[in-house]
Amino acid sequence: MSLALQIVVTGLAAGGVYGVVAIAYTLIFRLTGVVHFALGELIALAVFVTLVVAAGTGPVTQTSVGGGRFALALVVGLGACVLAGTATYALAIKPYLDRGSTIGWVAVTVAIAFAIRAILGAAFDRPSYVFPDPFPFRDVGRGGVVTLAGASIQVRAFFVLALAVVLAIVATWVLERTKTGRGLQAIASDAEGAHVVGIPVDRLVAAAFGAVGGLAAIAAIAAAPSAPFDVDTGTLLGVKGLVAAVIVRFATPWRAFAAGLALGLVEAAIASADISGFRLGPEYRDVLPIAVALIVVALQGRRREPELE
């Protein structure tokens, strides 16, 4: 019982981050038909810019920083992510969309991802970095760990899960209840028609690229103090968010979020669950869910084949 509770809480916390990233992929895809392959690297950019402003590039201990300084770091980090996301669409992706070149936007997003990775890898050459914790979770329980029903659980896991749910609610509310959101829905339904009736299509889509990247970055930054963070961590978050979005075929933000939660639970079970003495272990945590997702997508494609004949 205690192990099951620990798996559920930690799995949902990780899955919440994947879910928010999946929402970002889903909204971008539904607006433009583009799979933003550089989204994970933009998340890493936000995390590392925040880290630089908050604590510098040298070795950092897991201690809190001043509230004012961390607030400034968060604003700068998110600003960098939003600006990079907006510029990516306006300067790199849109020209290829206007020409109807799928290969063009795929190539340019992959190139941007490699460029960001190279820059971050050159600036942050240590194997991993500890992200300073701005909240005093370590003062709760035993060093930030509480015992529930015999399970030892990080207090931060509850915070990350709650924040992810709030971000998902905010994203959905903005999309469904605001004028900007209704404009984005109109663009997703018929971009040409939206342009004809006077909706600023390019401006709204560019803003959406920046905003959804910023949402995903907030979730990643909140979870960053839980474990060492490196350049590959952002890429992996992007891949897992993409897997969740692909499984539900970019259907709706809430389905994408639910798929992210499910992916987190599966990962936690693979890493920790012991069934009749058999345990895969954490080394399979990242591999198996992605492999299963690829199989599911392949099977979905095969089921659609008869309809096309």
N, C-alpha and C positions, 0 to 999 in steps of 0.2 A: 504493500500500500504506500509506504513512504517513498519507494523508488518510483512508483507510478506517478505520484504527485509531483515529484521533482522533475520527471520527464515532461509532464504536462505544462508546468509553469515555465521551465526554461525553454521548452519547445515553442510555446506560444509567444514568449518574449522575442526569441529570434525570428519566429515566423511573422510577427508583427512588423519587423523591419523589412523583411522580404515582401510583405504585403503592400507596404507603402511604396516600395520601389516598383512593384508590379502595377500599382495604380498609375504611377508616372508613365510606365511603358504603355499601358492601356489607353490613357488619355491622348498621348502623343500619336499612337497608331490610329486611333479613331478619328483624330483631326486630320492627319496627313497621309496615313498609310505607310509611315516611316517607322522602322524599328531602330530606335536610337542606341546604336551599339557603343557609343561613348558615354552612356549615362553612368555606368559604374565608375569610370575614371573621373567624371565630374564630381561625383560624390566624394571620391578620394581627395580631389582638389579642395573641396570645402573643408574636409576634416583636417588636412595638413595646413591649410591657411589658418584655420582656427587654432591649431596647435602652435604655429609659429607666433601668432600674436599673443596667445595666452602664456606660452612657456618657452618659446625659442626652439632651436633645432638640436640642442644638446641633450644629454641624458636627463630624463625627468622622472621624479618619483611620483607615486600615486597619491598625491596630496592635492588638496583643494587650492584654487587660486582665488584672488579677490573677486567679489561679485561684479564690481564695475569693470575690471579688466576682462573677465570672461565674457561679460555681456558685449563688450567692444569686439572681442575676438570672434564671438558668434556672429555678430552683424557683418564683420569683414569677411569671414569665411563663407557665410551664406550669400553675401553680395557677390563674391567672386564666382560662386557656382551659378547664381542667377544670371550674372552678366555673361559668363562663358556660354551658358545654355542658350541665351537669347542671341548672342553673336553667332553661335554655331548654326542656328536656323537661318538667320538673316543673311549671313555671308557665305555659308558653305552648303547648306541643304537646299534652301529655296531655289537657287539657280538651277539645280538639277531637277527639282520637282517641276519647275516651269517648263523644262525641256522634256519632261516625261521620262527621264533617264533613271531607271531603278538601279542599274549598276553604278551610276554616278553617286547617288546618295549613300549607297552601301559602302562604296570605296572611301568616300570622304569621311563618314562617321568612324569607320575603322581606322583611317589615317589619323583622325583627331585623337582617338583613344590611344594609339601608339605614341603620339606626340606628347600627350599629357603624362603617360607612364614614363616616358624617357626623361621628361623634365623633373618629375617628382623623384624618380630614381636617382638622378644626378644630385638633386638638392638634399635628399634624405637617404643617405647611403648606409645607415645602420640597419641591421636585420629587422628590427621592429621598434616601435615607439610606444611608450606608455602615455595614454591620454589622461591629463590631470582631471580629477573628479571635482566639479564645481559644487556639488551637493554633498552634505555630510552624511551620506548613507553609511559610512564606516562607523558612525557613532550609534547606529541602531543594531541591536543584538550583539553578536560577537564579530566585530570587524565588518559589519555590513551583511552578516548572514544570520538568518532566523531559522528556528526549527518549527516546522508545522507537521503534525501527525508523524513525527519521526524523520521527516525529510529536511535536509539542510538546503536552504534556498537563499540566493542573493536578493536582498531587498530591491536592488536596482532592477531586477527582472520584472517586478510588478510595475515599477515606474515606466520602463521601456514599453511594456505591453499597453499600459494605459495611454501613454503618449501616442503610440501607433494608432490606437482606436480613435483617439481625438483627432489626429491628423486625417484619418480616413473619413471621419464625419465631416470635418471642415472642408475637405476637397469635394465631397459629394454635395454638401450644402451650397458651396460656391457655384458648382456646376448646375445645380437644379433650381436654386432660389434667387440668384442674382442676375442682373442684366448682362453682365459679362459672361456668366455661365450659359445663359440662354443664347447669347451670340455664338459661343463656342459650339453649343449643340446644333445650332443652325448651320454652322460651317461644317460640322461632322456629317450632317445629313445631305447638304448640297452646297458645296463651296461656291460654285458659280452663281447660284441663286442668292446666297448670302451677300456676295459682292454686288449683285445687281440692286438689291434693296438698300445698299449703303452701309453694310456692316464692314468695319475696317479689318478685313480678313488677315492680311499680313501682320498687322500690328498685334492683333489678338493671339494669333498662333505663335508669334515670336515671344510674346509675354508668357504664354502657356508653357513653352519650352523651358523658359527660365524658372517659372513658378513651380512646376511639378518637380524639377530637379532640386529646387530649394526644399520642398517638402520631404523628399527622399533623404536629402542631406541632413535635415534636422533629426530624423529618426536614426540615421547612422551615427551622428555626433552624440546623441543621447546614449547609444549603446557602446560607443567606443571605449569608455573607461572599463568595461567589463573584461577586456582581454587585450593583449598587445595588438597594435595596429600597424600594418605595413602597406606598401603600395598595392600589393596583390589583394589586400582585403577589400578595397573598393571594387576592384574588378569582379571578385567573387560575389559580392553583394549584388552587383549588376547582373551577373549570370543567373543567380538564384531568383531574383525578381523577374527576369525575363522568362525563366522556366515556368514560374507561377502564372504569368500573363499568357504564355503560349498554351498552357494546359487548358485554360478556359477560352482560348481563341480570342483574347482581347475583348471579351464580351461586354462586361460592365465593370466599373471600379470595385463594387462590392464583391463580385465573384473573383476578381483578381486578388483582392485582399484575403478572402477566404482561402484561396489556393495557396497564398503565402503562409498563412497560419498552418495549413495542412502540411506544407513542406517542412516548416520548422518542427512540427510534431514528429514527422517521419525521421528527420535528422536526429532529433534527441533520442528517439527510440532505438535507432541503429547504433548510436554511440554508447548507450547505457543499458538498454534492455537485455535481460538474460532469460531466454526461453528454454527451459529444460536443460540447462547447462550450456546452451549454445549462445554465443555472443559474438557479433561481428566486430564491434569496437569502433572507436572514433576515426580510425584511418579510412573507413568506408562511408563516413558520414556525408562527405561532399560528393562522392562518386556515384553511389547507388541512386539517390533521388533524381539526379540529373539523367542518369541512364534510363531509369524507368520513365521519366518524362519524355525522353526522346522516343521510346517505344510507344508510349501513348499517342504522341503526335503522329508517328508513322502509321499506327493503326487507324487513327482518325482519317488520315489521308486516303488509306485504302478503302475505308467504308464509303468515301465520297466518290470514288472512281466510277461505280456503276451509274451514278447520277449524271456523269459527264458523257457517257457513251451514247 
